Amino acid sequence: MILRVVLSLWLLISSSAASAQKKPVAAAPPEPLVAGPLQKIKIVANTLLNVPAECSTGFYLDNDLLAFSIADGEARDDIPLSKYIVCNRRGEIVREYEKVLFWDGGPLMLKVNALNTLLMINLATGDQQIIDIDYPAISAFSFNPFTKSFIYSLGWQNQIMEYDFATRSERIVAKVPSGGFIMMSQISPNEIIYARAKISAYYKWFDNDPYISIQIPLFLINLRFYKEAELTKISRTGILLHFDTQQKELQFIVEERGFLKVLRSSDLKHPKMIKVSQLNHYDERWFEGVILHYSEMHPQSGLLACSRLRLNYKGDPKKNKFEIFTLESKNFSVAGGEIYLLDMQGNCLRLTDTRDKTEVVCDWNPKGDEVLYRDHKSGRFYIMELDLKGEFQKKVLEIDQENSIQI
């Protein structure tokens, strides 16, 4: 009897020790759940667009016309330019714009003319104006929605400039501790948000190759009280800017530790946090998750069409640990991509499931019932028509005829 007890204890201890030596197997991430109104959304049609294969990005001008960009050479100092073609749904080209430096789809466009100077065109009125600034040195640029002007910065200068194209004059609106702006946007008549990189290098012992650390904080500066405040840091998935036409305010989204952080220009102190940890997964050799560079907000509601991409690192992942995820980067190889819909409560709906394609979101149409997307592998563009069952279409977008673009 004693021998049997001793033998049983020995077997128990042996099995416990053996199980302790086994390495735990990582559980597969759970499939994201669909809940609420998202369950009612259905795909009505998926249409291939007949546009040139060399087009790289696209967006809606209105419900019938779409614009697509093509690389169009370089200006002086190797500044890349784009050519935009405007097509109808049959793929027929109705207008072309060459040597474009900047166009966000609105009525104003900056392009380089034959004399290699900067030309601003108002597409609504046809007016043209030469802009006398050193455009090859521009490091950040945006049109000001509150005045007839645009703001910009030059190179690593630590000042934000404003060019008033009504009076053809420029002025310094702000000076900050350092330059190197990556992006900027006016969110109110007296406030500007902007991002600038913080770069530091660390050398290991007997290693001539530095370990580069890059952080990209997002700042807010109040022009009336001249105070600067750090709002958040832009993660590797980028930042999404969206102007809410109903609320007349700008909202921007960044990722932060498994959440999407939604900040509105009217209330920056109380951001909304949306859980995306069920969609985003990090590993030493790959990343899979929502990349905000390739996501778009619904024009009339809190619905996000997002690209969930799988990117594999090339070479040593530590050397590009802080690089923002982009499909054009030489440090990542694209292994796959699907399109999801995400509401403001963290629920999601998978729209595509195609192993032979890598779908990337480009834009919503103004009515909010279509998503323009591109297959990164083939370079072809598609339109996905959705039936939202009225859940995310509370109000039809009103078009301002006076400021609409005439093609």
Residue, then its C-alpha position, 0 to 999 in steps of 0.5 A: m500500500i505504501l509502495r503504491v502511494v509512493l509510486s503514485l506520488w512519483l508519477l504525479i511529480s514526474s508528469s507535473a515536471a514534464s508538463a512544466q518543461k513543455k513550451p506553451v503553445a500560443a493560441a490563435p487570435p480569435e476571429p473578430l466578432v460582428a455585432g449590431p447594425l453591421q450584421k445587416i450590411k450586404i454587398v450589392a455589387n463588385t465592379l471592375l473599373n476600366v482605368p489605366a493600369e499605371c494609376s496608383t491612387g483614386f478618389y471620387l469627385d462626385n457620384d459619377l466622376l472619379a479621379f486617378s493619379i499617375a506618376d508624372g516625372e519630377a520637377r526641379d530638385d527631384i520633386p515628384l509630380s502626378k498626373y490626374i485623369v478624371c474618368n466616368r464609370r465606364g473608364e472614359i477619360v473626360r479631363e486630364y491635369e498634368k504636373v500636379l504638385f498637390w491636390d486633395g480633391g477640392p476646387l484648388m490645385l497646385k501644379v508646375n507650369a512650363l516655366n517651372t514655377l508654381l501655379m495655383i488653379n481654381l477648378a471651380t472658376g478656372d482662375q490661375q495664379i502664380i505662387d512665388i514660394d520655394y516649392p521644392a523646399i516645402s515639407a508640409f502643406s495644406f489648404n486653410p478651410f477658414t480663409k483664402s490661404f494655405i499654410y506650409s513650412l520649408g525644409w527644417q525651418n521651425q516656422i509655419m508660413e501662410y500664403d494669402f492667395a487673395t492678397r498674394s502675400e505671405r506671413i509667418v504665423a508661428k515659430v516652434p522649437s524645431g522644424g522638419f514638419i511631416m504634416m499640418s492642418q488648420i482645425s480652427p481659425n486659431e488652431i493648427i495641428y502638425a507632426r514633426a519627427k523626433i529622431s535619435a540614433y543609438y550605437k551598439w558596442f563594436d557595431n557601426d550600424p546605428y539603431i534608429s529611433i523615430q517618434i512622431p508626436l502630434f502637436l496642437i498650437n493655439l495661435r491666439f495664446y501661442k501655446e503648444a501642446e502634444l496631443t498624441k504620438i502617431s503609431r506605425t499604422g499612420i494617421l487618418l484625417h477626416f472633415d465632418t461636413q455635418q459637424k463642420e469639424l476635423q477629426f483625426i484618428v491614430e492607433e494607441r496600444g490596441f485602440l483607435k484614438v479618435l480626436r475631434s477638433s471641437d473637443l481634443k481633451h476627450p478622445k473616443m477610444i475604439k478597441v481594435s486589438q482583435l484586428n491588430h497583431y504585432d510580431e518580430r517578423w510581421f504585422e497584421g492589422v488596420i493601417l490608417h493610411y489606407s482607411e476612410m471614414h464614411p461621409q455621413s456617419g461613424l463608419l470606417a472602411c479600413s484596410r487590414l494588411r499583412l506585412n512581412y519585414k525584410g532584413d533585420p526588423k529592429k532597423n526599421k522598427f519605427e518606420i510607418f507601415t506603407l505599401e511603398s516601403k522597401n522594408f516590407s513585403v505585402a503578404g495579403g490584405e482585406i477590407y473591413l467595416l468598423d463602427m465606433q463601438g469596435n464591432c467589425l464586418r469583413l467585406t472581402d476574403t480573397r487570397d489572390k488579391t490584396e484589397v486596399v481602401c481608396d475612398w467612399n462615394p459622396k452618397g456613402d453607399e460605395v467603396l472605391y478600392r484597389d488590388h495592390k497585386s494587380g493594380r486594378f480598381y474596383i467599386m464595391e456597392l453596399d446596402l447599409k439598410g439605412e443604419f449609417q445614412k442618417k442624412v444625404l450629403e448636401i453639395d455646395q453648387e457654388n464651390s463644386i468642381q466643374i469638369 
